[in-house]
Amino acid sequence: MINRRLMLGTTLAAGSAILAGGARAQSWKSKYPELVLAVVPAENASGVTDRYAPFVEYLSKELGTKVTLRVANDYAAVIEGQRNGTIHIAGYGPAAYARAVVTGVKVEPFCTTVNGDGTLGYYSVFYVRADSPYKTLEDLKGKNLGLVDPNSASGNNVPRFLLNKLKINPDSYFAHVTYAGSHENAVIALQQKTVDVAANWWNSDDDSNLTRMVAKGLAKKEDFRIITKSDLIPNSPFAYPADLPADLKAAIAKAFQEAPTKAKAAFDKLSDGKDREFKPVDAKYYEGVVELIKFVDSLRKQKS
């Protein structure tokens, strides 16, 4: 009798735990019948949609709820979407994430990508046209500079930091400073001679925004030349709002980490097969970028 009671009690307890776990899972699904994934616009809208569609389909299947891709008009739209709770998963640039933190958005980075060579960062470069006479940034005084977005790390904040080290104030040194809106548009502006030098992201000689544009027939690699390269910048984070339920956060992070094996084709499409995996990260990993953004802000205040 005692054994039967013990067995019955154990069975009921186990059943209750399973039901409780299922109830917790259902509780976030009832509150979040749809999750929105938004990414900063490194390329044109159709390019982002094509790149992310299989991955969004994978996430929907893994999480058991609808995941919708939102192609943001600019970096600030992603930040504000997480501030107001309409974006649940954000693919930031490191500077855009830092801007969110500096402006009080309660957001938590949970993973970043690992490059094919195992590194966890990328670079900001200044491109000029290969047929131009320019060899250094000092050669470009009075010319036109193309940046990407005020909240881009490699397309604005790191370039401004590099220029400051050379004692160059871009707003007075160059004839015009133009924000192109995306990395692709910055290269196109240089291609069309709207600007004479353009900032962009670069991982390696065969992995950059330029090589992706070459693969899509939008540019020729030999038409451009790098004149300056930054120190390593931490790879871009994916982040969710801090107030999401803990079990939903865990489910999202798990889905990302398992993507390279469970949905290899979808994962590979995100980087044209250049990335190795997702790696867990936290806010500490981006503390240096947050400090960089504060520094760039201080430069603007000094010159205003």
Backbone bond lengths (Angstrom), bond angles and torsions (degrees), N, CA, C in turn:
res aa  C-N    CA-C-N  psi(-1)  N-CA   C-N-CA  omega(-1)  CA-C   N-CA-C  phi
1 M - - - 1.459 - - 1.521 111.06 -
2 I 1.365 115.07 -45.16 1.459 118.94 -179.73 1.523 110.31 -61.59
3 N 1.351 114.97 -44.38 1.459 118.48 -179.44 1.522 111.54 -61.14
4 R 1.382 114.64 -41.10 1.458 118.20 -179.95 1.523 110.92 -63.31
5 R 1.361 115.05 -41.09 1.462 119.34 -179.91 1.529 111.22 -64.44
6 L 1.348 113.93 -41.91 1.459 118.22 178.92 1.527 111.36 -62.83
7 M 1.341 114.89 -43.71 1.453 119.20 -179.86 1.526 110.88 -64.19
8 L 1.344 115.46 -42.42 1.459 120.02 179.89 1.524 110.80 -63.64
9 G 1.377 115.05 -42.48 1.466 119.47 179.37 1.513 111.62 -63.08
10 T 1.339 116.14 -42.09 1.459 120.81 179.53 1.518 111.14 -64.23
11 T 1.344 115.13 -42.94 1.469 119.81 179.68 1.516 111.11 -63.01
12 L 1.342 116.65 -44.06 1.461 120.42 179.79 1.527 111.32 -64.25
13 A 1.363 115.97 -40.07 1.468 120.14 179.57 1.518 110.71 -63.95
14 A 1.340 115.71 -43.66 1.456 119.94 179.73 1.521 110.53 -63.60
15 G 1.360 114.74 -41.90 1.458 119.14 178.77 1.515 111.74 -63.00
16 S 1.346 115.81 -39.43 1.467 119.92 179.09 1.523 110.99 -64.38
17 A 1.343 116.05 -40.27 1.465 120.14 -179.90 1.527 110.75 -63.64
18 I 1.349 115.36 -41.63 1.470 119.35 179.17 1.515 110.35 -63.93
19 L 1.349 116.26 -44.23 1.464 120.52 179.27 1.520 111.17 -63.19
20 A 1.358 115.77 -40.45 1.465 119.55 179.77 1.522 110.52 -64.33
21 G 1.351 115.94 -42.23 1.455 119.25 178.10 1.510 111.51 -62.92
22 G 1.359 115.28 -42.01 1.460 118.68 178.04 1.509 111.57 -64.84
23 A 1.332 117.03 -37.53 1.465 121.02 179.96 1.516 110.56 -65.21
24 R 1.362 115.78 -40.40 1.466 118.88 178.59 1.518 110.64 -62.39
25 A 1.349 115.98 -42.77 1.455 119.61 179.87 1.523 110.71 -62.71
26 Q 1.350 115.09 -43.42 1.457 118.83 180.00 1.516 111.77 -67.54
27 S 1.354 116.85 -28.93 1.465 119.06 -177.24 1.521 110.86 -64.76
28 W 1.341 118.34 -42.03 1.461 117.76 178.42 1.518 111.26 -73.90
29 K 1.333 117.61 -29.99 1.460 119.31 179.28 1.525 111.43 -69.50
30 S 1.311 116.73 -31.80 1.466 119.04 177.67 1.523 110.65 -72.12
31 K 1.320 116.61 -32.77 1.464 120.47 179.00 1.523 111.40 -81.42
32 Y 1.350 116.27 -29.91 1.462 121.23 -178.83 1.530 109.72 -123.96
33 P 1.357 117.75 71.92 1.465 120.18 178.66 1.528 112.26 -67.43
34 E 1.328 115.44 -14.17 1.463 121.02 177.03 1.522 108.86 -143.33
35 L 1.322 116.44 135.47 1.457 121.98 175.88 1.526 108.14 -112.77
36 V 1.319 116.12 137.76 1.462 120.65 -179.22 1.521 109.99 -107.46
37 L 1.327 115.53 125.65 1.461 122.82 173.78 1.527 107.75 -106.15
38 A 1.319 117.14 123.43 1.454 121.49 178.33 1.521 109.51 -124.95
39 V 1.316 116.01 146.51 1.461 120.48 179.50 1.523 109.57 -130.89
40 V 1.329 115.84 149.98 1.464 120.24 177.93 1.528 108.67 -68.37
41 P 1.337 117.96 147.64 1.470 121.21 -171.48 1.525 114.25 -82.12
42 A 1.328 117.26 82.15 1.463 120.53 177.03 1.526 111.00 -73.68
43 E 1.338 116.18 -26.20 1.455 120.89 179.62 1.525 108.98 -136.28
44 N 1.324 117.99 -177.61 1.466 119.13 -178.17 1.521 110.82 -68.03
45 A 1.342 116.17 162.49 1.469 121.63 -171.85 1.516 113.05 -58.26
46 S 1.333 117.90 -42.08 1.462 120.17 -178.93 1.528 111.13 -66.12
47 G 1.339 116.21 -34.03 1.456 120.43 177.53 1.522 111.86 -65.81
48 V 1.340 116.56 -42.11 1.468 121.35 178.31 1.528 110.04 -63.32
49 T 1.330 116.14 -46.16 1.468 120.65 -179.06 1.519 111.23 -60.74
50 D 1.315 117.19 -45.84 1.459 121.48 179.89 1.529 111.13 -63.50
51 R 1.327 116.71 -39.66 1.458 121.31 -177.29 1.531 111.50 -69.07
52 Y 1.327 117.06 -38.98 1.458 120.85 -171.66 1.530 115.37 -96.31
53 A 1.328 118.79 -15.49 1.465 120.86 -174.03 1.538 113.82 -53.76
54 P 1.336 120.10 -48.98 1.471 119.18 179.72 1.534 112.65 -64.65
55 F 1.337 116.84 -34.40 1.466 120.12 -179.32 1.527 110.15 -70.04
56 V 1.322 117.37 -39.09 1.469 121.42 177.77 1.529 109.78 -64.29
57 E 1.320 116.92 -39.86 1.468 121.10 176.39 1.524 110.50 -61.49
58 Y 1.320 116.76 -42.56 1.472 121.55 177.30 1.528 110.91 -61.27
59 L 1.340 117.13 -46.29 1.464 120.58 -179.82 1.525 111.20 -60.89
60 S 1.317 117.02 -42.09 1.469 120.84 179.24 1.526 110.42 -58.44
61 K 1.314 116.36 -43.47 1.461 121.37 -179.46 1.524 110.79 -67.14
62 E 1.327 117.32 -45.47 1.463 121.43 -176.95 1.526 112.31 -67.53
63 L 1.330 116.81 -39.90 1.462 120.62 -176.44 1.517 112.28 -86.35
64 G 1.313 116.75 -14.98 1.457 119.71 178.60 1.515 113.61 71.25
65 T 1.312 116.33 23.87 1.461 121.47 176.65 1.515 108.69 -148.27
66 K 1.322 116.95 159.58 1.461 120.37 -176.59 1.527 110.94 -67.62
67 V 1.310 116.51 130.47 1.462 122.14 173.86 1.531 107.03 -115.80
68 T 1.319 115.78 127.08 1.460 121.80 -177.43 1.524 109.85 -114.27
69 L 1.316 116.04 134.85 1.462 121.13 177.07 1.522 109.60 -87.40
70 R 1.318 116.28 130.61 1.453 121.16 174.12 1.527 108.07 -115.66
71 V 1.309 115.85 121.30 1.453 120.91 177.94 1.528 107.80 -91.07
72 A 1.316 116.43 108.73 1.461 121.28 -174.89 1.525 111.08 -74.86
73 N 1.342 115.37 147.62 1.465 120.46 177.36 1.523 111.97 -71.68
74 D 1.344 115.35 -33.91 1.457 120.33 179.15 1.521 109.36 -153.82
75 Y 1.324 116.21 175.18 1.463 121.27 -177.06 1.526 110.93 -63.52
76 A 1.344 116.77 -38.12 1.463 120.86 -177.04 1.524 111.61 -62.38
77 A 1.339 117.45 -31.60 1.462 121.00 -179.24 1.527 111.37 -63.67
78 V 1.329 116.67 -35.77 1.466 120.28 177.67 1.526 109.82 -68.36
79 I 1.319 116.47 -43.63 1.469 121.02 178.82 1.520 110.39 -59.72
80 E 1.323 117.37 -48.77 1.465 120.97 -177.10 1.521 111.24 -68.66
81 G 1.339 116.67 -32.75 1.459 119.80 177.13 1.518 112.08 -64.23
82 Q 1.331 116.97 -35.91 1.472 118.53 175.82 1.525 111.25 -76.91
83 R 1.319 116.22 -29.88 1.464 118.68 176.93 1.536 111.32 -63.65
84 N 1.336 115.81 -42.44 1.474 118.61 -176.53 1.521 113.77 -93.81
85 G 1.333 116.75 2.99 1.458 120.10 173.17 1.511 115.96 83.28
86 T 1.341 118.66 10.91 1.465 120.62 179.81 1.525 112.74 -91.18
87 I 1.331 117.17 -10.92 1.466 122.18 175.60 1.526 108.22 -118.33
88 H 1.329 115.96 120.72 1.463 120.71 -174.07 1.526 112.76 -96.34
89 I 1.323 116.66 -29.11 1.467 121.52 176.55 1.520 106.59 -131.17
90 A 1.320 116.76 125.88 1.464 120.08 -177.77 1.512 110.49 -121.56
91 G 1.314 115.46 131.58 1.458 121.32 170.84 1.517 107.47 -95.90
92 Y 1.319 116.14 98.31 1.461 122.09 -175.65 1.531 111.35 -92.75
93 G 1.325 115.71 163.19 1.446 120.72 155.10 1.521 105.21 -85.60
94 P 1.335 119.74 157.92 1.462 120.04 -177.85 1.529 113.11 -59.21
95 A 1.330 117.62 -37.17 1.467 119.87 -180.00 1.523 111.31 -72.04
96 A 1.328 117.68 -35.49 1.462 120.90 177.47 1.523 109.90 -65.37
97 Y 1.347 116.44 -41.61 1.467 119.82 174.75 1.531 110.05 -60.15
98 A 1.332 116.47 -45.94 1.470 120.37 -179.77 1.519 111.12 -62.00
99 R 1.335 116.96 -38.50 1.466 120.70 177.46 1.526 110.31 -62.90
100 A 1.335 116.88 -39.22 1.462 120.34 176.65 1.525 110.35 -59.75
101 V 1.334 116.31 -45.13 1.463 121.08 -179.71 1.529 110.94 -63.94
102 V 1.333 116.36 -47.31 1.470 121.45 -177.71 1.529 111.37 -61.94
103 T 1.326 116.89 -32.25 1.469 120.26 -178.89 1.525 112.96 -93.74
104 G 1.332 116.89 12.02 1.456 120.48 169.64 1.515 117.29 90.72
105 V 1.329 117.91 11.38 1.466 119.67 177.01 1.533 108.45 -75.15
106 K 1.321 116.29 129.22 1.465 121.56 179.35 1.520 108.46 -85.21
107 V 1.308 115.35 93.99 1.460 121.09 -173.26 1.521 109.53 -135.83
108 E 1.330 116.71 148.72 1.461 121.94 -177.65 1.525 110.54 -126.13
109 P 1.335 118.48 119.58 1.472 119.61 172.97 1.519 109.24 -72.29
110 F 1.337 116.84 140.72 1.472 118.40 -178.78 1.526 113.43 -124.54
111 C 1.328 118.08 -19.16 1.463 118.02 176.53 1.520 110.20 -160.87
112 T 1.311 114.81 161.53 1.465 122.12 172.43 1.515 107.56 -139.95
113 T 1.312 117.03 176.08 1.458 120.50 -179.58 1.525 111.08 -95.97
114 V 1.321 114.88 151.54 1.464 122.22 174.41 1.519 107.36 -105.64
115 N 1.322 116.59 125.95 1.463 120.54 179.48 1.527 111.15 -64.21
116 G 1.307 115.63 163.68 1.460 120.50 -178.81 1.515 113.64 -58.56
117 D 1.343 117.09 -28.78 1.467 120.33 180.00 1.531 112.44 -91.23
118 G 1.340 116.39 7.23 1.461 120.43 177.36 1.506 115.09 90.89
119 T 1.333 118.17 -6.03 1.462 120.53 179.21 1.528 110.99 -78.11
120 L 1.343 115.22 164.22 1.465 120.74 -175.97 1.525 111.26 -123.31
121 G 1.314 116.44 37.82 1.448 118.24 -178.87 1.514 112.34 -157.46
122 Y 1.324 114.60 177.75 1.458 121.19 178.67 1.525 108.05 -147.37
123 Y 1.309 117.52 -174.59 1.461 121.07 -173.29 1.533 111.07 -130.44
124 S 1.305 114.06 157.71 1.459 120.77 167.88 1.524 106.64 -100.88
125 V 1.323 115.71 133.34 1.467 119.92 178.49 1.529 109.80 -126.75
126 F 1.325 114.84 155.68 1.456 120.95 169.93 1.526 107.31 -106.37
127 Y 1.330 115.43 120.97 1.464 121.17 175.77 1.525 110.37 -98.07
128 V 1.321 115.76 145.60 1.468 122.30 164.34 1.524 106.55 -126.10
129 R 1.309 116.21 165.92 1.462 118.71 174.68 1.535 109.33 -68.87
130 A 1.313 116.74 142.26 1.462 121.25 -177.44 1.527 111.83 -62.18
131 D 1.331 116.01 -28.48 1.462 118.87 -178.38 1.527 113.41 -90.54
132 S 1.333 117.04 8.54 1.465 120.88 178.96 1.532 110.01 -87.87
133 P 1.319 117.79 163.05 1.467 120.30 -179.46 1.528 113.54 -86.99
134 Y 1.330 117.78 -3.64 1.464 121.48 -170.15 1.533 111.93 -75.75
135 K 1.337 115.56 130.38 1.464 121.68 179.47 1.524 112.11 -112.69
136 T 1.335 117.38 -29.96 1.460 122.37 -177.87 1.528 109.08 -137.53
137 L 1.317 116.19 168.52 1.461 120.53 176.76 1.527 111.11 -64.92
138 E 1.321 115.83 -29.68 1.465 119.95 178.92 1.533 111.77 -64.46
139 D 1.333 116.85 -23.09 1.472 120.71 178.80 1.522 112.60 -75.62
140 L 1.340 116.81 -10.31 1.451 120.30 -169.68 1.529 114.23 -104.42
141 K 1.315 116.94 15.00 1.463 119.82 178.43 1.529 109.66 -59.80
142 G 1.330 115.88 132.00 1.458 121.17 179.85 1.515 114.35 81.67
143 K 1.335 117.36 2.35 1.465 121.54 178.67 1.533 109.43 -96.67
144 N 1.324 116.36 -174.16 1.466 121.41 -176.43 1.527 111.37 -104.02
145 L 1.336 115.93 129.05 1.465 123.01 -179.62 1.523 110.33 -104.47
146 G 1.339 116.03 132.78 1.459 121.39 175.78 1.523 110.87 -107.64
147 L 1.328 116.66 119.29 1.458 122.83 173.67 1.525 108.24 -107.98
148 V 1.337 116.84 178.61 1.468 120.30 -173.43 1.516 112.09 -101.53
149 D 1.319 116.36 -64.67 1.463 123.16 -175.64 1.525 106.73 -156.57
150 P 1.341 118.90 144.37 1.478 119.55 -179.64 1.521 113.85 -55.35
151 N 1.351 118.07 -26.39 1.455 121.16 -177.94 1.526 113.56 -102.82
152 S 1.334 116.79 15.63 1.463 120.73 176.42 1.523 109.84 -88.73
153 A 1.340 116.47 134.73 1.467 120.04 177.33 1.523 110.32 -69.82
154 S 1.333 116.39 -61.42 1.464 120.33 -176.17 1.513 112.72 -75.76
155 G 1.347 117.02 -18.62 1.446 120.44 -176.65 1.512 115.62 -100.77
156 N 1.353 117.01 -1.29 1.469 118.75 177.45 1.526 113.46 -155.82
157 N 1.319 117.54 -58.06 1.458 119.58 -170.18 1.524 113.62 -69.60
158 V 1.320 117.66 -46.26 1.464 119.65 176.48 1.537 110.68 -67.06
159 P 1.344 119.75 -42.43 1.471 118.84 174.52 1.526 112.93 -56.73
160 R 1.316 117.69 -41.12 1.468 119.75 179.05 1.532 111.05 -66.28
161 F 1.319 116.45 -35.82 1.459 120.94 176.69 1.537 110.17 -64.48
162 L 1.344 115.77 -44.21 1.472 120.04 178.20 1.525 111.33 -62.09
163 L 1.316 116.46 -43.11 1.462 120.50 179.92 1.527 110.82 -64.88
164 N 1.329 116.38 -37.59 1.462 119.51 178.99 1.531 110.96 -63.59
165 K 1.336 117.18 -36.78 1.472 120.79 177.52 1.527 111.26 -63.02
166 L 1.330 115.67 -27.31 1.463 120.31 177.04 1.529 111.65 -91.39
167 K 1.348 114.89 8.12 1.472 121.59 -178.47 1.529 111.72 60.65
168 I 1.342 114.50 36.77 1.463 120.59 177.85 1.523 109.53 -109.00
169 N 1.314 116.23 123.29 1.461 121.99 171.42 1.523 106.29 -93.92
170 P 1.333 118.31 106.55 1.467 119.83 -172.04 1.522 113.96 -58.37
171 D 1.335 116.99 -32.43 1.468 119.86 -175.49 1.527 113.01 -72.32
172 S 1.320 116.81 -18.50 1.468 119.21 175.99 1.528 112.24 -111.71
173 Y 1.326 116.80 -23.59 1.469 121.86 -177.56 1.532 111.65 -75.42
174 F 1.337 115.68 -41.47 1.458 120.76 -179.29 1.526 110.29 -94.11
175 A 1.314 116.01 153.98 1.466 120.26 178.27 1.520 110.51 -65.53
176 H 1.329 115.89 -43.66 1.466 121.37 178.49 1.521 109.00 -143.26
177 V 1.341 116.33 142.20 1.464 122.02 172.20 1.524 106.70 -116.80
178 T 1.326 116.40 120.62 1.465 121.61 -174.44 1.519 110.57 -118.17
179 Y 1.341 116.65 134.67 1.465 121.63 171.45 1.519 108.30 -93.88
180 A 1.328 116.37 117.52 1.460 120.97 -175.80 1.525 112.84 -81.11
181 G 1.337 117.58 -23.28 1.461 121.00 178.74 1.512 114.39 100.89
182 S 1.328 117.29 -31.92 1.466 121.10 177.41 1.525 108.56 -150.41
183 H 1.327 116.15 163.28 1.468 120.27 178.77 1.527 110.72 -63.57
184 E 1.325 116.10 -39.92 1.462 119.12 177.98 1.524 110.86 -60.08
185 N 1.326 116.05 -46.56 1.461 119.88 -177.45 1.525 111.95 -63.41
186 A 1.333 117.01 -32.61 1.465 120.32 178.44 1.529 110.53 -64.74
187 V 1.333 116.56 -42.19 1.464 120.34 178.00 1.531 110.47 -67.02
188 I 1.325 116.24 -40.45 1.469 119.82 178.93 1.530 110.83 -63.05
189 A 1.337 116.85 -39.39 1.472 120.31 177.67 1.524 110.73 -61.48
190 L 1.332 116.61 -39.42 1.461 120.80 177.11 1.529 110.70 -68.61
191 Q 1.310 115.41 -40.57 1.463 121.80 178.74 1.535 110.83 -59.86
192 Q 1.330 115.82 -39.94 1.464 121.53 -177.68 1.530 113.05 -88.89
193 K 1.331 116.36 3.53 1.466 123.78 178.00 1.534 113.14 65.91
194 T 1.341 115.17 22.77 1.463 119.49 172.08 1.522 109.67 -70.29
195 V 1.344 116.09 -33.64 1.462 122.17 173.98 1.526 108.60 -125.14
196 D 1.318 115.75 162.01 1.473 120.69 -178.77 1.521 112.65 -101.89
197 V 1.321 116.73 -18.04 1.458 122.78 178.69 1.522 107.17 -149.53
198 A 1.335 117.28 143.05 1.460 120.30 -176.62 1.525 110.58 -139.76
199 A 1.323 115.33 139.10 1.462 121.69 176.13 1.522 109.41 -86.20
200 N 1.348 116.52 148.84 1.458 120.90 -178.29 1.520 110.91 -162.23
201 W 1.364 116.10 170.17 1.467 119.18 176.40 1.524 110.35 -94.66
202 W 1.343 114.72 151.32 1.464 121.56 -174.83 1.524 108.18 -154.06
203 N 1.331 116.91 125.19 1.470 121.61 175.67 1.522 111.14 -95.97
204 S 1.318 114.35 -48.53 1.470 121.18 -178.29 1.518 107.80 -161.17
205 D 1.315 116.11 178.20 1.460 120.12 -176.02 1.528 112.31 -61.29
206 D 1.339 116.69 -28.11 1.469 119.08 179.84 1.519 112.79 -112.23
207 D 1.332 117.74 16.68 1.470 121.53 -179.99 1.525 109.46 -147.04
208 S 1.306 115.90 94.37 1.462 121.51 -179.71 1.523 108.64 -157.01
209 N 1.326 115.83 171.74 1.455 118.38 173.54 1.530 110.25 -58.97
210 L 1.335 116.09 -38.04 1.456 119.90 -179.42 1.527 111.78 -63.44
211 T 1.338 118.09 -44.35 1.465 119.49 -179.30 1.530 110.84 -66.67
212 R 1.334 117.11 -31.44 1.467 119.23 175.22 1.530 110.59 -67.30
213 M 1.322 116.09 -38.82 1.467 119.70 177.32 1.525 110.69 -66.34
214 V 1.337 116.51 -37.74 1.467 120.77 177.14 1.526 109.79 -60.98
215 A 1.344 116.19 -43.65 1.467 121.05 -179.50 1.528 112.07 -62.50
216 K 1.337 116.13 -28.28 1.471 120.72 179.46 1.529 112.60 -93.24
217 G 1.327 116.25 2.96 1.453 119.72 178.75 1.524 114.23 76.47
218 L 1.333 116.70 20.13 1.466 120.75 -177.28 1.527 113.05 -94.42
219 A 1.319 117.40 -13.44 1.468 120.32 -177.31 1.521 109.93 -159.54
220 K 1.330 115.97 164.75 1.455 122.48 173.51 1.524 108.02 -114.07
221 K 1.310 116.47 128.09 1.455 121.43 -175.43 1.528 112.31 -59.41
222 E 1.329 116.09 -37.50 1.458 119.99 -176.20 1.525 113.16 -71.56
223 D 1.326 117.13 -7.41 1.469 120.43 179.64 1.534 112.92 -81.54
224 F 1.355 116.93 -6.74 1.464 119.95 -173.30 1.525 110.94 -130.06
225 R 1.320 114.53 155.05 1.459 121.21 -177.49 1.527 109.00 -140.70
226 I 1.344 117.02 136.23 1.469 121.93 178.12 1.529 109.07 -86.56
227 I 1.343 116.17 131.73 1.470 118.69 177.34 1.537 111.81 -111.09
228 T 1.331 118.10 -18.57 1.466 121.42 179.02 1.520 109.43 -149.56
229 K 1.331 116.29 140.82 1.467 121.73 177.02 1.520 109.15 -131.81
230 S 1.326 117.00 138.87 1.468 122.50 -176.89 1.520 111.78 -81.66
231 D 1.327 115.39 177.38 1.464 121.04 166.49 1.528 108.04 -71.56
232 L 1.331 116.61 169.40 1.462 122.30 -177.45 1.533 111.15 -63.88
233 I 1.327 115.70 133.78 1.469 123.64 176.04 1.526 107.69 -106.76
234 P 1.341 119.98 136.20 1.469 120.31 177.85 1.529 111.32 -57.89
235 N 1.320 116.68 138.66 1.465 120.80 179.62 1.531 111.84 -57.22
236 S 1.316 115.47 157.15 1.463 122.33 -175.16 1.529 112.11 -66.41
237 P 1.333 117.14 137.85 1.457 120.35 179.78 1.527 113.56 -93.65
238 F 1.319 115.61 153.55 1.456 122.49 161.28 1.526 105.70 -99.47
239 A 1.326 116.81 140.82 1.463 120.20 -174.45 1.520 110.82 -143.94
240 Y 1.339 115.01 154.00 1.462 120.32 173.94 1.516 110.04 -127.54
241 P 1.334 117.55 160.40 1.469 120.49 178.13 1.529 110.76 -61.28
242 A 1.308 116.20 142.29 1.470 120.79 -177.43 1.520 112.66 -62.55
243 D 1.349 117.53 -25.89 1.458 119.78 -175.39 1.525 114.33 -90.62
244 L 1.338 118.42 8.36 1.463 119.35 173.17 1.526 109.16 -65.31
245 P 1.336 118.96 148.57 1.471 121.02 176.53 1.526 111.29 -56.11
246 A 1.319 115.89 142.68 1.471 120.82 -176.23 1.523 112.04 -58.74
247 D 1.346 117.78 -38.48 1.460 119.07 -178.74 1.527 111.57 -71.70
248 L 1.324 117.36 -29.08 1.464 120.13 175.40 1.528 109.95 -70.92
249 K 1.317 117.19 -42.52 1.465 120.30 176.47 1.533 110.26 -57.97
250 A 1.330 115.77 -45.71 1.460 120.19 -178.58 1.530 110.97 -62.66
251 A 1.331 116.25 -39.54 1.465 120.61 -179.91 1.529 111.07 -66.37
252 I 1.328 116.89 -40.55 1.468 120.98 178.98 1.526 110.34 -65.02
253 A 1.331 116.09 -48.68 1.467 120.45 -179.16 1.526 110.81 -60.57
254 K 1.338 116.93 -41.29 1.466 121.35 179.82 1.531 110.65 -63.79
255 A 1.321 116.63 -42.65 1.465 120.70 -179.57 1.533 110.86 -61.95
256 F 1.324 116.75 -41.72 1.463 120.38 178.23 1.528 110.72 -64.32
257 Q 1.324 116.41 -48.28 1.462 120.12 -175.58 1.528 112.32 -64.30
258 E 1.334 116.85 -29.73 1.467 120.34 -178.52 1.523 113.28 -89.72
259 A 1.324 116.95 -8.16 1.469 120.94 -176.02 1.526 114.12 -56.93
260 P 1.348 119.43 -42.23 1.477 118.49 -177.35 1.520 113.95 -60.05
261 T 1.330 117.96 -24.80 1.465 120.47 178.29 1.527 111.92 -101.23
262 K 1.341 117.24 -39.75 1.465 120.57 -177.50 1.527 112.91 -78.25
263 A 1.330 116.08 -28.49 1.471 119.54 -177.53 1.531 108.45 -142.86
264 K 1.317 115.73 61.02 1.473 120.82 -173.13 1.533 112.71 -57.43
265 A 1.315 116.78 -43.49 1.468 119.67 -178.16 1.526 110.80 -63.32
266 A 1.335 116.36 -42.09 1.469 120.63 179.30 1.525 110.30 -66.50
267 F 1.336 116.45 -41.95 1.467 120.57 178.40 1.526 110.87 -64.29
268 D 1.327 116.62 -45.73 1.468 120.40 -178.90 1.525 112.06 -62.07
269 K 1.316 116.94 -33.41 1.469 120.64 -177.86 1.531 111.30 -65.25
270 L 1.333 116.97 -27.86 1.468 120.54 -179.41 1.525 111.46 -60.81
271 S 1.322 117.07 -32.20 1.472 120.58 -175.15 1.520 112.67 -127.20
272 D 1.332 117.39 18.12 1.469 120.97 -174.01 1.524 110.87 56.49
273 G 1.330 115.44 35.08 1.460 120.55 177.37 1.514 115.25 75.72
274 K 1.337 117.66 13.45 1.470 121.10 -175.18 1.535 112.79 -89.19
275 D 1.331 118.41 -20.19 1.468 120.63 -177.37 1.524 111.24 -95.32
276 R 1.333 115.10 152.97 1.461 121.04 -176.33 1.532 112.43 -93.15
277 E 1.331 116.39 -43.55 1.466 120.69 -174.40 1.523 109.71 -169.84
278 F 1.344 115.61 176.45 1.450 121.91 168.47 1.529 108.45 -97.04
279 K 1.324 116.85 141.61 1.456 121.68 179.18 1.527 108.90 -123.36
280 P 1.355 117.81 133.62 1.466 119.80 178.02 1.534 111.28 -62.67
281 V 1.326 116.30 139.07 1.463 122.35 175.25 1.524 107.98 -139.36
282 D 1.339 115.08 167.34 1.460 119.83 174.99 1.524 108.77 -137.06
283 A 1.315 116.04 -175.35 1.465 121.04 -175.46 1.527 112.27 -59.88
284 K 1.317 117.10 -32.06 1.470 120.68 -177.51 1.535 111.44 -60.47
285 Y 1.317 116.37 -33.97 1.462 120.95 -177.84 1.527 111.80 -62.19
286 Y 1.335 116.60 -25.86 1.467 120.83 -175.88 1.529 113.47 -108.42
287 E 1.328 117.16 13.64 1.463 119.89 -179.67 1.525 111.90 -59.50
288 G 1.331 117.02 -38.25 1.462 120.41 179.83 1.517 112.08 -64.71
289 V 1.337 117.04 -35.27 1.463 120.76 178.87 1.523 110.21 -70.94
290 V 1.325 116.51 -38.16 1.471 120.33 176.18 1.523 109.77 -60.11
291 E 1.324 116.97 -42.40 1.465 120.36 178.23 1.532 111.24 -65.88
292 L 1.337 116.82 -36.16 1.471 120.97 177.25 1.532 110.31 -61.79
293 I 1.330 116.53 -44.19 1.465 120.54 -179.64 1.531 110.36 -63.29
294 K 1.310 116.67 -40.74 1.466 119.79 177.56 1.530 110.24 -62.97
295 F 1.326 116.61 -38.13 1.461 121.14 179.56 1.530 110.49 -66.22
296 V 1.338 116.51 -46.09 1.462 120.03 179.31 1.527 110.39 -62.34
297 D 1.323 117.05 -38.08 1.469 120.99 176.08 1.526 110.74 -60.74
298 S 1.321 115.73 -40.41 1.468 119.64 -179.59 1.534 110.85 -66.22
299 L 1.340 116.72 -35.20 1.467 120.31 176.40 1.529 110.42 -62.74
300 R 1.314 117.16 -42.21 1.449 120.48 -179.66 1.521 110.62 -63.92
301 K 1.323 115.80 -40.38 1.471 119.27 -179.85 1.526 111.83 -65.21
302 Q 1.351 115.56 -37.79 1.459 119.99 179.19 1.526 111.73 -65.03
303 K 1.359 116.08 -32.38 1.463 119.47 -175.22 1.524 113.04 -95.19
304 S 1.347 116.41 -4.04 1.465 119.41 -178.79 1.518 111.01 -87.64
